[in-house]
């Protein structure tokens, strides 16, 4: 189900070819490509979180990361948009697979809260696009 939402988001991003995805609103703000890259980084971090929360001691402490460095180091600004979209799609598809394969007995505590939040984010972002 959510895989369709991810596809719709990717499709919405590329269907309007008139958008300049490399333009930064200001020198300190990210371009649309960098924002999408940041969403990829978030997905990568969430893959680790969703796996570890199933076996680490509870309550699980969510690791943080330096978002600015994670956007700068892969150089999303100069990466072809197709590569970023592929990473976005594949990493979020993996999150869905992880969530769908969680045994019922693991869906409690911190993990349940995180999956509820993640599912609500998806529903809110895509409910107007379906």
MOVENGI-V903144 format. One record per helix or strand of 3 or more residues. SS is the DSSP state (hx for helix, st for strand). FROM is the first residue (numbers start at 1). TO is the last residue. If there is no record, write none. Layout:
SS & FROM & TO
SS & FROM & TO
This chain:
hx & 2 & 15
hx & 32 & 52
hx & 67 & 73
hx & 76 & 78
hx & 81 & 100
hx & 104 & 106
hx & 109 & 126
